[in-house]
Structures are given as C-alpha cells and as structure tokens.
C-alpha cells in the first residue's frame, strides 16, 4: 500500500519517489534492527511525511513503541489521506503493544495486575477515535478485532466473551474479524484457560455448548470436574 501511494502521489519528485520506495523495500522482517531514515529538510512536505511514516514503522518494528507513537501522533494531521488514516490505525497497534509490554512477567507471561491502565485506556481511546473518523475505513475490521486483545490484556472476561459471541454471530458485518484457523486456540487460551474465567459469563449458546461438552469429558485428574445433570438442566432457558 505504501509503495502504491508513493507511486500515485503527484506531489513527489522522481528522486523522492525512488528514495522512498527503496527505503520501504529495506523493511523486510520484524526481527532485524533497522536504522531510522534521515529526513532531508529540502524534501517536499509530502516526501517528509512519507519518510516520517517509515520512521514510525521502523521504531514500531524495533519494539520502540513510545517513539513510534510520537511519530504517528505527529502524522495524524498529515494532509496525505492514506498517511493520515494509516497512522491513526498504527497508533492503536503501537499503544496496544506498549500496554502488553507493561504487563510482562519475569518469564514472558502476562500478569494482568501489572498492566499500565493509562496505556490501556489510550488504546481504547485510539480504537474509538479511528472508528469515529473512519467508520468504513480500510482498517475498521482490524480495529474492532483489536478490542478482543484489549479485553484479554485488561482481564475483562465478560467483554471478551461478548465480543467473541458478536463476531461469531455476525460473519457478514464489515467489522467481522475472526481468523477461523486461529479461533479455537483463541477461545481456548483466552477464555476457557483464563484464571479469570467464570461459567456465568457464557450467555451465548454456542460458547456455552462448547464449555458443557468440555465438562462432560471423563475426568483424568483430581482437578477435572464433570458437569452435573442439575447444572445442565439449569441452562435450559
């Protein structure tokens, strides 16, 4: 998308266009530490904005999310439409990753009690801001999908379950954002295996049926519990 936008923008000179496309080509993998681009003050405003966007993305890939957020924030008022929208979306991802980092334990596990609540709020605000500005935007489904990660990181199990149920029941919505090859893992890992999980959160019959079937398995350890007939009957409604 970046290269297409650079090629189509008539305000760029041929030299600026060639430089930006070459610079974008050097961002190939997320695990390489990449140096920031030196922005030439003699470039056109548009070229400087595209170069700054690349620097924001370089900082993002270098896991320097605070720097990435500062650059993306500065570009949120850019006059180039693609840069303006894309940086609004990347602010969500940058804030979200910084929030996740704040809750990492000694061995890389997520400790919900350590999550920086201000960073989490910033992420929610950015999702709301993007969807308000671009309700039919190119990243609208992804922005809505990132709500689930916010709910998981923030330990908001009821909201997470509700959002998963909404996604499952609205496959034709422009906000639909489920990867079917990853859905079973996501539900198992973030819902049923969560220490914050409570069965009463399951208001959706599909998710409730999954949980019930899991509890009908033959116990293989002392920790395993089997759902009782009375519990099952209590769900009849």
Secondary structure as the mmCIF struct_conf table of DSSP 4:
data_model
#
loop_
_struct_conf.conf_type_id
_struct_conf.id
_struct_conf.beg_label_comp_id
_struct_conf.beg_label_asym_id
_struct_conf.beg_label_seq_id
_struct_conf.end_label_comp_id
_struct_conf.end_label_asym_id
_struct_conf.end_label_seq_id
HELX_RH_AL_P HELX_RH_AL_P1 UNK A 2 UNK A 8
TURN_TY1_P TURN_TY1_P1 UNK A 10 UNK A 11
BEND BEND1 UNK A 12 UNK A 12
HELX_RH_AL_P HELX_RH_AL_P2 UNK A 14 UNK A 25
TURN_TY1_P TURN_TY1_P2 UNK A 26 UNK A 26
TURN_TY1_P TURN_TY1_P3 UNK A 30 UNK A 31
BEND BEND2 UNK A 32 UNK A 32
HELX_LH_PP_P HELX_LH_PP_P1 UNK A 35 UNK A 40
TURN_TY1_P TURN_TY1_P4 UNK A 41 UNK A 42
BEND BEND3 UNK A 43 UNK A 43
HELX_RH_AL_P HELX_RH_AL_P3 UNK A 45 UNK A 61
TURN_TY1_P TURN_TY1_P5 UNK A 62 UNK A 63
HELX_RH_AL_P HELX_RH_AL_P4 UNK A 65 UNK A 75
TURN_TY1_P TURN_TY1_P6 UNK A 76 UNK A 77
BEND BEND4 UNK A 79 UNK A 80
HELX_RH_AL_P HELX_RH_AL_P5 UNK A 81 UNK A 102
TURN_TY1_P TURN_TY1_P7 UNK A 103 UNK A 103
STRN STRN1 UNK A 104 UNK A 104
TURN_TY1_P TURN_TY1_P8 UNK A 106 UNK A 107
BEND BEND5 UNK A 108 UNK A 108
STRN STRN2 UNK A 110 UNK A 110
HELX_RH_3T_P HELX_RH_3T_P1 UNK A 112 UNK A 114
HELX_RH_AL_P HELX_RH_AL_P6 UNK A 117 UNK A 133
TURN_TY1_P TURN_TY1_P9 UNK A 135 UNK A 136
TURN_TY1_P TURN_TY1_P10 UNK A 138 UNK A 139
HELX_RH_AL_P HELX_RH_AL_P7 UNK A 140 UNK A 153
TURN_TY1_P TURN_TY1_P11 UNK A 154 UNK A 155
HELX_RH_AL_P HELX_RH_AL_P8 UNK A 157 UNK A 169
TURN_TY1_P TURN_TY1_P12 UNK A 171 UNK A 172
BEND BEND6 UNK A 173 UNK A 173
TURN_TY1_P TURN_TY1_P13 UNK A 174 UNK A 175
HELX_RH_AL_P HELX_RH_AL_P9 UNK A 180 UNK A 187
HELX_RH_PI_P HELX_RH_PI_P1 UNK A 188 UNK A 192
TURN_TY1_P TURN_TY1_P14 UNK A 193 UNK A 193
TURN_TY1_P TURN_TY1_P15 UNK A 195 UNK A 196
HELX_RH_3T_P HELX_RH_3T_P2 UNK A 199 UNK A 201
BEND BEND7 UNK A 204 UNK A 204
HELX_RH_AL_P HELX_RH_AL_P10 UNK A 205 UNK A 215
TURN_TY1_P TURN_TY1_P16 UNK A 216 UNK A 216
BEND BEND8 UNK A 217 UNK A 217
HELX_LH_PP_P HELX_LH_PP_P2 UNK A 218 UNK A 219
BEND BEND9 UNK A 221 UNK A 221
TURN_TY1_P TURN_TY1_P17 UNK A 222 UNK A 223
HELX_RH_AL_P HELX_RH_AL_P11 UNK A 229 UNK A 233
TURN_TY1_P TURN_TY1_P18 UNK A 234 UNK A 235
#
